[in-house]
Each structure stands twice: as C-alpha cells, then as structure tokens.
Amino acid sequence: MRTTFSSSVTAEVLAATAQEYKQRGWTVAETANGICLITDENLSGIEVTGETAAFVRRFLRANNLSGPVIEVPGEERREIHLVTGMRKAAMAVEALRETGAIIHTDGAGIPLPPTQASAAGAAAWSIAPHEARWTPPVVAIAAAVRAAVSGRKPQVARIAS
C-alpha cells in the first residue's frame, strides 16, 4: 500500500516523521524538500527503474524477501529498496552496478517520504518500514535484479545465507 503526504506538509509533521525514522536507528537529515536518509554500511539503498523495478518487486514478494521500498515519482518507474549487508557484498554490489542499478551508500542521501523528490511529486512508501518484516540484505536484491536481466519469470529462488 502506497503511503504519501500532501505537498503542504507542515514543519511539525516533518519533525515528527524525522523523529520516527531516528527511532528506527536511521541517520536522517532535514532538507529544504523534506527528509533524507544518510546511508552507511548498515543501511543503504538500491535503485532500480522501469520493468526491472516491477520484476524485482514481484520476485521479492514471491520469495517473501520484501523490505522497505520507496517510490520516486517521475516519467519512469523508480524504486529504492532499503538494504543491509553492504560491507560483505562487494561482488553483489559490482554485479548490481553492471546491470545499471544505482547504489546509494557511503553517505549518499535518499529522499524519505514525505520529501518532495521532483516536480513530479513526493517520494512515497510502496512498502513502509512498519509493513515490512525486515530490511533484506543486498544479496537478495542482487538475486532479483540478476533474475530480471536474465529474463526469467519471478519464482521462488534459493538464496544462500
């Protein structure tokens, strides 16, 4: 379920939302447009677009691997999957980069809802943190992207732990 805020979000709502994110242990910064997650080795983001984004979502759902996902408005579907485990996944990260996925880590900012992400609108949760059972490891997203670019149908996959 998509969670979004009106374009006229008050300062009080932004402050309360930022506090909720901080209570999750996230490093956030308030900006002129809203709130940004400051990524690190513990919490990062993998951005996928277009048909790959749709496939990745179906793959993760079919395998019960879905975690928090941010929709970024624009002409093309853009989703940022929040992930863990960047420190131990250099090969997975490199494979993601080779497919065109954008890696948000090492202090990069990710717009958190209700941030005004572009003229097209605000970032929104397509899977909010409180709706997700966990934050998946980056290798789960890498497996989904690998399946998407190889053209396979979403199916239950075995992911080594």
C-alpha positions as CSV (number, residue, x, y, z in Angstrom):
1,M,0.0,0.0,0.0
2,R,1.4,3.4,-1.0
3,T,1.8,5.9,1.7
4,T,2.1,9.6,0.6
5,F,1.8,13.0,2.1
6,S,0.2,16.2,0.7
7,S,2.5,18.7,-0.8
8,S,1.8,21.1,2.0
9,V,3.4,19.1,4.8
10,T,3.8,21.2,7.9
11,A,7.1,21.6,9.8
12,E,5.6,19.8,12.7
13,V,4.7,16.7,10.6
14,L,8.2,16.7,9.1
15,A,9.8,16.9,12.5
16,A,7.6,14.1,13.8
17,T,8.3,11.9,10.8
18,A,12.1,12.6,11.1
19,Q,11.8,11.5,14.7
20,E,10.1,8.3,13.8
21,Y,12.9,7.5,11.3
22,K,15.5,8.3,14.0
23,Q,13.8,5.9,16.4
24,R,14.4,3.2,13.9
25,G,18.1,3.9,14.3
26,W,18.4,5.7,10.9
27,T,20.6,8.7,10.3
28,V,18.5,11.4,8.8
29,A,18.9,15.0,7.7
30,E,16.1,17.5,7.3
31,T,16.4,19.4,4.0
32,A,14.5,22.1,2.2
33,N,12.5,19.5,0.4
34,G,11.9,17.1,3.4
35,I,13.9,14.3,4.9
36,C,16.9,12.4,3.6
37,L,18.2,9.0,4.8
38,I,22.0,9.3,5.2
39,T,23.3,5.9,4.0
40,D,26.1,3.9,5.5
41,E,27.3,0.3,5.6
42,N,24.4,-0.7,7.8
43,L,21.6,0.8,5.8
44,S,21.8,1.6,2.1
45,G,19.6,1.7,-1.0
46,I,19.5,0.0,-4.3
47,E,17.6,2.0,-7.0
48,V,16.0,0.1,-10.0
49,T,13.9,1.5,-12.8
50,G,11.3,0.6,-15.3
51,E,10.4,-3.1,-16.0
52,T,13.4,-4.2,-13.8
53,A,11.8,-2.5,-10.9
54,A,8.4,-4.2,-11.5
55,F,10.2,-7.6,-11.9
56,V,12.3,-7.1,-8.8
57,R,9.2,-6.3,-6.7
58,R,7.4,-9.5,-7.9
59,F,10.5,-11.6,-7.3
60,L,10.9,-10.4,-3.8
61,R,7.2,-10.8,-3.0
62,A,7.2,-14.4,-4.4
63,N,10.2,-15.2,-2.2
64,N,9.0,-13.5,0.9
65,L,12.0,-11.2,0.8
66,S,10.3,-7.8,0.5
67,G,11.6,-5.0,2.7
68,P,11.0,-1.2,2.7
69,V,10.7,0.3,-0.8
70,I,10.5,4.0,-1.7
71,E,8.8,5.1,-4.9
72,V,10.4,8.1,-6.5
73,P,8.0,10.0,-8.9
74,G,8.9,10.6,-12.5
75,E,8.2,9.6,-16.0
76,E,9.7,6.1,-15.5
77,R,9.0,3.8,-12.5
78,R,11.8,4.3,-9.9
79,E,12.1,2.3,-6.7
80,I,14.7,2.4,-4.0
81,H,15.0,-0.8,-1.9
82,L,16.5,-0.3,1.5
83,V,19.1,-3.0,2.2
84,T,21.6,-4.2,4.7
85,G,24.9,-6.0,4.4
86,M,26.8,-3.8,2.0
87,R,30.1,-4.5,3.8
88,K,30.1,-8.2,3.0
89,A,28.7,-8.0,-0.5
90,A,31.3,-6.4,-2.8
91,M,30.6,-8.9,-5.6
92,A,26.8,-8.4,-5.4
93,V,27.2,-4.6,-5.4
94,E,29.5,-4.8,-8.5
95,A,27.0,-7.0,-10.3
96,L,24.2,-4.6,-9.5
97,R,26.3,-1.7,-10.9
98,E,26.9,-3.7,-14.1
99,T,23.1,-4.0,-14.6
100,G,22.6,-0.3,-14.3
101,A,21.2,-0.3,-10.7
102,I,22.1,2.8,-8.7
103,I,23.8,2.1,-5.4
104,H,23.1,4.6,-2.6
105,T,25.7,4.1,0.2
106,D,28.6,5.7,1.9
107,G,26.8,8.9,3.0
108,A,24.6,9.3,0.0
109,G,21.2,10.8,0.7
110,I,17.9,9.0,-0.1
111,P,14.7,11.0,-0.1
112,L,12.4,9.6,2.6
113,P,8.6,10.3,2.4
114,P,7.3,12.9,2.5
115,T,10.2,14.5,0.7
116,Q,9.4,16.5,-2.5
117,A,11.6,14.4,-4.8
118,S,11.0,16.2,-8.1
119,A,8.5,18.4,-9.9
120,A,6.5,15.2,-10.4
121,G,5.8,14.8,-6.7
122,A,6.9,13.5,-3.4
123,A,8.7,10.2,-2.5
124,A,6.2,7.7,-1.1
125,W,6.5,4.3,0.6
126,S,5.3,1.5,-1.6
127,I,6.2,-0.8,1.3
128,A,6.6,1.2,4.5
129,P,9.1,0.1,7.1
130,H,6.4,-0.8,9.6
131,E,4.8,-3.0,6.9
132,A,8.0,-4.9,6.1
133,R,9.0,-7.9,8.1
134,W,12.7,-6.9,7.7
135,T,15.3,-5.0,5.8
136,P,16.7,-7.5,3.3
137,P,20.4,-8.0,2.6
138,V,21.8,-6.5,-0.6
139,V,22.3,-10.0,-2.0
140,A,18.6,-10.6,-2.1
141,I,18.1,-7.5,-4.3
142,A,21.1,-8.6,-6.4
143,A,19.4,-12.0,-7.0
144,A,16.2,-10.4,-8.0
145,V,18.0,-8.0,-10.4
146,R,20.0,-10.9,-11.8
147,A,16.8,-12.8,-12.5
148,A,15.2,-9.7,-14.1
149,V,18.1,-9.1,-16.5
150,S,18.3,-12.8,-17.4
151,G,14.6,-12.7,-18.4
152,R,13.3,-15.3,-16.0
153,K,9.8,-15.2,-14.6
154,P,9.5,-14.4,-10.9
155,Q,9.7,-17.6,-9.0
156,V,10.7,-18.9,-5.6
157,A,14.5,-18.9,-5.6
158,R,17.1,-20.3,-3.1
159,I,19.3,-17.6,-1.7
160,A,22.3,-18.8,0.3
161,S,22.6,-17.3,3.7
